[in-house]
Amino acid sequence: MTTSADMTPTDSALPPPRSQTGVRGWVRENLFGSPLDSALTLVVGAVLVAAAWFGLGWVFFDADWRVISTIGGRFVIGNYNSDQVCPGNDCFWRPQASLLMVSALLGMAWGVAGAGVVRRIAILIAVVAALFAFLPYDFERMGMDVRLLLLANPVMLVAGWAIARYTRLGTPKWVAILSVVAFFLTLLLLLGLPGVPGLQPVDVRNWGGLTLNLVLAVSGIVLSLPVGVALALGRRSHLPVLKAVCVVFIEVFRGVPLITLLFMSQHLVPLAFPETFPRNSLLNAGIVITLFSSAYMAENVRGGLQALNPGQIEAARALGLPAWQTTLFITLPQAIRNVIPAIVGQFIGLFKDTSLVYIIGMLDIVEVGKTFVVGNTEYQQDAQEMFVFVALVFWVFTYGMSYVSRKVERHLGVGER
Amino acid sequence: MSTINRILTYEDIPVWRHARIIRWALQIISAIFVVALVAWFFTNMGSAIAERDIPFGFGFLSREYQTPIGDHFIPYESSDAFGYALGVGITNTLIVSVLGVILATLIGIVVGVARLSSNWIVNKIALAYVEFFRNVPVLVQLLFWFYIVLALPQVREGYVIADRLYLNNAGVSFPGPNVPGSLLVPLAWIVVTVAGVIAGIAAHRMLTRRETVTGRASYPLTAGCAVAIVVSGIAWMILSAVAGDAPFVMASPEPQGRFGRIAGGITVRAGVLVLLIGLVIYTSAFIGEIVRAGIQSVGRGQIEAGRALGLSPMAALRHVTFPQALRVIVPPLISQFLNLTKNSSLGGAVGYSELTNIGITMTQTAPAISIFMLIMVAYLAMSLAYSLVGNLYNRHISFERS
């Protein structure tokens, strides 16, 4: 407790009364401001204490968390590493290698962006990944090499940072290009290559767990950007046929639940393409999620286009730019930059929505947990533990993303212009 | 002169650079492109349907469905047709979404106001509620509640609270109005009551206008309520006298028979209960943020001005803050209502037979593509209805303000 009188003896103003400063003042102002406030604090506080008592009691005494450690790596990758799919159980390094690439890219992003929120997030992710190496899994399921790969994440982070700092790759453009490369490398790693030792092909039906959610969400948002931009431009165009088609497409995909679209994809996607087109549920889900997401993306981009100052277009036309150059170099870049927060929000929603792929029999992280609980009589009592854990995993990802987006938004000053 | 004329009339411009011609060419090219794309998909589909013998058509709609439906709010027998069963699905979806929308709005308003509370503890609890529940997929939340209800004791050993409230893994039962006689009597009473309420609103409007014009106290609220209550009361008495039974009687749930099946009162079955809990909690977290943003969007000066004019805090809230906040709140609120309706399609995961779930079950005995086309049309109709209501309301409040 400091009072202003102590520090500035010449100041004739009296210090505020003790009841308004320090802990007592804070409690008085924030918890017991008025009789109603006091009553509210007491009632809500009592309920909170009771809830905490039962909640913590459940977490520490009643809940049986062994179900989580038993299921272990299956949360990350589903049945990918099981005996039938990957003889010898040595496929787990493939998603891990992809995680290492993510760490390196985060390191590069840190090197490019410098100190700030990017650095904090990058370090947090690498450290959490490394900490997973110390979880009490059985050694048979998760060998020493897996633990070492997890521990390598901070090393890759620093390597990425060094590359960004001391080579010419340290520009935002290169980070973006390498991210795309890493995404396709991940797909290649997970798919496998026939004939290459250690990379035996794995049927996409066996992809699962959190990797599946992330692959679907990331490819959905990335692929939906061009489609969504095209739809948004189509909706604003003066060509009536094009405009009508875009409006119908957007409204249909936004007005129908994703789950019906996913279910429909099994029947319609194989019908709409000739028989030579590859058929599997991952591709069906990917196509539908991309189309679904691009309808929302189109509305976001359209919002950005509408918010644009018409003076920009007029200036471009006055400079003699043809319409397509005006769109490509003047309006679109500004419109997309202004709706980045909305796109992040959409990505979070899409990530949550990938949990719906259970309807076409894919084992995403929710379905991995559910089938494990339902299928094993031993763990049938542990459904709550399972879903609390899955909820926490989702929460960490979605809340983390919204936190980063808020920080970056404030950093860039988007929305304040 | 003639040069300028030629430039002004675009005479010298070659055909391929003529703006109007380019525009027309683009129209035609885009139309051809779109038609070709659609045609490509449809020929693929047509040939696939023909070659692979995939069933398609709507003849099944009049066939008997012959499958029981777990929950139905309108009478349903297994011998009813597919078309009628789809109707059952639509009513199931509508009932859950309407109940969900009402409850989520109420809780969302509480959460939004709590987020603005000066009480630290209330504020932080609301923040935690919002940040947790809107960041976890609704499916995970639904499954969590589903397995909690599933873990409750069976009907015979279920919890009984105060001899009135029954809680077990089949659902929850509590006292409520039951229909003693024919279903027509309560329906007639409801129709008359709605007419009475409309008459009451009309009376309220008329008296309010009289009050503003003449300045004489006309008690519009009292008179309006009185009209509605008197009309519905007289209807109740007449219907009771004519039909021999009152339209509704209050009844308490009671276990009956050897298996302790609970009858009487109102029973909310487990599927509906779980779906409602999950959807309401998830959506109310979003609505809470919308309400908070809406209230915060009203400038502080507005409230201060209202207070300076002598309005009480409540009156300032009602006449100054809310009308302005509503303009910000309503459009995103409508889209949340729509989201809730669409999310109710997850009912199948928690054992509630709503439209999508019934449709998926139907695909075992009927053409999947036809069924899902109908289902999508039904959802689109619902979303259009929501947008229509939203647009009407928006127009209403923006007219009042201008």
Boltz contact constraints between the chains, C-beta under 6 A:
constraints:
  - contact:
      token1: [A, 30]
      token2: [B, 120]
      max_distance: 6.0
  - contact:
      token1: [A, 31]
      token2: [B, 120]
      max_distance: 6.0
  - contact:
      token1: [A, 37]
      token2: [B, 119]
      max_distance: 6.0
  - contact:
      token1: [A, 40]
      token2: [B, 119]
      max_distance: 6.0
  - contact:
      token1: [A, 41]
      token2: [B, 121]
      max_distance: 6.0
  - contact:
      token1: [A, 44]
      token2: [B, 121]
      max_distance: 6.0
  - contact:
      token1: [A, 44]
      token2: [B, 122]
      max_distance: 6.0
  - contact:
      token1: [A, 239]
      token2: [B, 27]
      max_distance: 6.0
  - contact:
      token1: [A, 239]
      token2: [B, 30]
      max_distance: 6.0
  - contact:
      token1: [A, 241]
      token2: [B, 30]
      max_distance: 6.0
  - contact:
      token1: [A, 241]
      token2: [B, 31]
      max_distance: 6.0
  - contact:
      token1: [A, 241]
      token2: [B, 34]
      max_distance: 6.0
  - contact:
      token1: [A, 242]
      token2: [B, 30]
      max_distance: 6.0
  - contact:
      token1: [A, 245]
      token2: [B, 34]
      max_distance: 6.0
  - contact:
      token1: [A, 255]
      token2: [B, 380]
      max_distance: 6.0
  - contact:
      token1: [A, 255]
      token2: [B, 383]
      max_distance: 6.0
  - contact:
      token1: [A, 256]
      token2: [B, 376]
      max_distance: 6.0
  - contact:
      token1: [A, 256]
      token2: [B, 379]
      max_distance: 6.0
  - contact:
      token1: [A, 257]
      token2: [B, 342]
      max_distance: 6.0
  - contact:
      token1: [A, 257]
      token2: [B, 345]
      max_distance: 6.0
  - contact:
      token1: [A, 259]
      token2: [B, 345]
      max_distance: 6.0
  - contact:
      token1: [A, 260]
      token2: [B, 356]
      max_distance: 6.0
  - contact:
      token1: [A, 260]
      token2: [B, 375]
      max_distance: 6.0
  - contact:
      token1: [A, 264]
      token2: [B, 372]
      max_distance: 6.0
  - contact:
      token1: [A, 267]
      token2: [B, 368]
      max_distance: 6.0
  - contact:
      token1: [A, 267]
      token2: [B, 369]
      max_distance: 6.0
  - contact:
      token1: [A, 271]
      token2: [B, 45]
      max_distance: 6.0
  - contact:
      token1: [A, 271]
      token2: [B, 48]
      max_distance: 6.0
  - contact:
      token1: [A, 272]
      token2: [B, 41]
      max_distance: 6.0
  - contact:
      token1: [A, 272]
      token2: [B, 44]
      max_distance: 6.0
  - contact:
      token1: [A, 272]
      token2: [B, 45]
      max_distance: 6.0
  - contact:
      token1: [A, 274]
      token2: [B, 44]
      max_distance: 6.0
  - contact:
      token1: [A, 352]
      token2: [B, 137]
      max_distance: 6.0
  - contact:
      token1: [A, 355]
      token2: [B, 137]
      max_distance: 6.0
  - contact:
      token1: [A, 355]
      token2: [B, 139]
      max_distance: 6.0
  - contact:
      token1: [A, 366]
      token2: [B, 140]
      max_distance: 6.0
  - contact:
      token1: [A, 383]
      token2: [B, 147]
      max_distance: 6.0
  - contact:
      token1: [A, 387]
      token2: [B, 140]
      max_distance: 6.0
  - contact:
      token1: [A, 387]
      token2: [B, 143]
      max_distance: 6.0
  - contact:
      token1: [A, 387]
      token2: [B, 144]
      max_distance: 6.0
  - contact:
      token1: [A, 390]
      token2: [B, 140]
      max_distance: 6.0
  - contact:
      token1: [A, 391]
      token2: [B, 136]
      max_distance: 6.0
  - contact:
      token1: [A, 391]
      token2: [B, 140]
      max_distance: 6.0
  - contact:
      token1: [A, 394]
      token2: [B, 136]
      max_distance: 6.0
  - contact:
      token1: [A, 394]
      token2: [B, 137]
      max_distance: 6.0
  - contact:
      token1: [A, 395]
      token2: [B, 135]
      max_distance: 6.0
  - contact:
      token1: [A, 395]
      token2: [B, 136]
      max_distance: 6.0
  - contact:
      token1: [A, 398]
      token2: [B, 135]
      max_distance: 6.0
  - contact:
      token1: [A, 399]
      token2: [B, 135]
      max_distance: 6.0
